[in-house]
Amino acid sequence: MNSVVPAIGFGIITASILALAAVGFTLQFGATNILNLAYGDIMTACAFMAYVATQAGVNIWIALVFSGLFGALFSAALNRFAYVRFIRRGTQLFGMIILSIAASIVIQNILLAVWGASFYSLPVSQGRTFHVATMIFTTTQLVIIAIAAASMLCVHVLLKFTRLGRAMRATATDAALARDCGVSTDRVVDIVWLISGGLCGLAGAALAMNVTSITATTGSEFLIPIIAAAVLGGVGQPYGAMLGALVIGISSEVAAAVIAPSYKEVVAFVILIIVLLVRPQGIFSEIATQKEVVM
């Protein structure tokens, strides 16, 4: 039991990275009805862009911003030049899932062709250590938590207090009705993919900073916790994704400390299965039900 509290500290760090990724993932689905399973590989690509920037002498924190910008542009381009073309041809949810898997395979193989199967590390100094109760955080980890908290606050302000946020919520709830009411849904969708891609890029770089090394498959291995967090909160619901990230992040780290480290990856998968069996629409079910993810 002495290991539980420190594990909660590690869980908060994991939850912070997971929140960045899961909110971006669920924003994409809410706006476009696409379960973008290439999301994890885009995270990896963004992490490698941060690595390239640092190798060119760029400060690690500027590289983090560069990673976010790359994720925003790459995600928006993927949607505009690939996904949208199939949606306009009438491709439904299952077909789009298959397309996103194909995009994932292409991205991952490009990464493997360029970087191989080697391990790479970002040149980041963890800095001082801080003790909170029996939890231990490094300076870098505290900055990651702060970035995640600030990003979630920005998402909240955007959704609740801006005209764009209202348009995003209207598009996610009923795109056809929003269009009839004068909302430029195509423009809103493009902006959503830019925002969600930026969060994906930040998550990818933050993940690379927190772990010891990255490979071409690092992001795809993180995809199950992302999906579990999004489904637990209710797919398409950013606030649900935040809550789901907190639950998945802490529970996986506690399980790793109490049972065995190998159970860290299993917990997210088990929670995902339980949610799909007991409450497949998630905690906040409105958008998932309307999008016909669940019946």
Long-range contacts (C-beta under 8 A, 24 or more apart in sequence): 2-134, 3-257, 3-258, 4-254, 4-257, 4-258, 5-133, 5-134, 5-135, 6-134, 6-135, 6-136, 6-257, 7-250, 7-253, 7-254, 7-256, 7-257, 7-258, 8-135, 8-250, 8-253, 8-254, 9-132, 9-135, 9-136, 9-137, 10-253, 10-257, 11-249, 11-250, 11-251, 11-252, 11-253, 11-254, 12-135, 12-145, 12-249, 12-250, 13-137, 13-141, 13-144, 13-145, 13-210, 13-249, 14-210, 14-225, 14-249, 14-250, 14-252, 14-253, 15-245, 15-246, 15-248, 15-249, 15-250, 16-144, 16-145, 16-147, 16-148, 16-149, 16-206, 16-245, 16-249, 17-144, 17-148, 17-203, 17-206, 17-207, 17-210, 17-249, 18-203, 18-222, 18-225, 18-226, 18-229, 18-245, 18-248, 18-249, 19-148, 19-151, 19-152, 19-229, 19-241, 19-242, 19-245, 19-246, 19-249, 20-147, 20-148, 20-151, 20-199, 20-200, 20-202, 20-203, 20-206, 21-199, 21-200, 21-203, 21-204, 21-207, 21-222, 21-226, 21-229, 21-245, 22-226, 22-229, 22-230, 22-233, 22-241, 22-242, 22-244, 22-245, 23-151, 23-152, 23-155, 23-196, 23-199, 23-238, 23-241, 23-242, 23-245, 24-195, 24-196, 24-197, 24-198, 24-199, 24-200, 24-203, 25-196, 25-200, 25-226, 25-227, 25-230, 25-241, 26-230, 26-233, 26-235, 26-236, 26-237, 26-238, 26-240, 26-241, 27-155, 27-168, 27-192, 27-195, 27-196, 27-199, 27-238, 28-75, 28-79, 28-192, 28-193, 28-196, 29-230, 29-235, 29-236, 29-287, 29-291, 30-168, 30-171, 30-172, 30-192, 30-235, 30-236, 30-237, 30-238, 30-287, 30-291, 31-168, 31-171, 31-172, 31-188, 31-189, 31-192, 31-193, 32-79, 32-83, 32-87, 32-189, 32-192, 32-193, 33-93, 33-96, 33-291, 34-79, 34-83, 34-87, 34-96, 34-100, 35-93, 35-96, 35-97, 35-100, 35-235, 36-83, 36-100, 37-97, 37-100, 37-101, 37-104, 37-223, 38-78, 38-100, 38-101, 38-103, 38-104, 38-107, 39-200, 39-219, 39-223, 39-226, 40-104, 40-219, 40-220, 40-221, 40-222, 40-223, 40-226, 41-103, 41-104, 41-107, 41-108, 41-111, 41-219, 41-220, 42-71, 42-74, 42-75, 42-78, 42-107, 42-197, 42-200, 42-201, 42-204, 42-219, 43-71, 43-200, 43-201, 43-203, 43-204, 43-207, 43-218, 43-219, 43-222, 44-107, 44-108, 44-111, 44-204, 44-214, 44-216, 44-217, 44-218, 44-219, 44-220, 45-70, 45-71, 45-74, 45-107, 45-111, 45-204, 45-219, 46-70, 46-71, 46-74, 46-200, 46-201, 46-203, 46-204, 46-205, 47-122, 47-204, 47-205, 47-207, 47-208, 47-214, 47-218, 47-219, 48-111, 48-114, 48-115, 48-120, 48-214, 49-201, 50-122, 50-204, 50-205, 50-208, 51-120, 51-122, 51-208, 51-214, 54-122, 54-123, 60-122, 60-123, 60-124, 60-209, 61-143, 63-122, 63-205, 64-147, 64-202, 64-205, 64-206, 64-209, 67-201, 67-202, 67-204, 67-205, 68-198, 68-199, 68-201, 68-202, 68-205, 69-198, 69-201, 70-201, 71-197, 71-198, 71-199, 71-200, 71-201, 71-202, 71-204, 72-193, 72-194, 72-195, 72-197, 72-198, 72-201, 73-194, 73-197, 74-197, 74-201, 75-193, 75-194, 75-196, 75-197, 75-200, 76-190, 76-193, 76-194, 76-197, 78-103, 78-193, 79-189, 79-190, 79-193, 80-190, 80-193, 93-291, 93-292, 93-293, 104-220, 108-216, 108-217, 108-220, 111-216, 112-216, 115-215, 115-216, 116-216, 117-215, 117-216, 118-215, 119-213, 119-214, 119-215, 120-213, 120-214, 120-215, 121-208, 121-212, 121-213, 121-214, 122-205, 122-208, 122-209, 122-214, 124-209, 140-209, 140-210, 141-210, 144-206, 144-209, 144-210, 147-202, 147-206, 148-206, 151-199, 151-202, 152-242, 155-195, 155-238, 156-239, 158-195, 159-238, 164-188, 164-191, 168-192, 172-236, 172-287, 173-286, 173-287, 173-290, 174-290, 221-265, 224-265, 224-268, 224-269, 224-272, 225-249, 225-252, 225-268, 227-272, 228-268, 228-269, 228-271, 228-272, 228-275, 229-268, 230-282, 231-272, 231-275, 231-276, 231-280, 231-282, 232-271, 232-272, 232-275, 232-282, 232-283, 233-282, 233-283, 233-284, 234-281, 234-282, 234-283, 234-284, 234-285, 234-286, 234-287, 234-288, 235-282, 235-287, 235-288, 235-291, 235-293, 236-286, 236-287, 236-288, 236-291, 237-282, 237-283, 237-284, 237-286, 237-287, 237-288, 239-284, 240-282, 240-283, 240-284, 243-283, 244-282, 244-283, 247-271
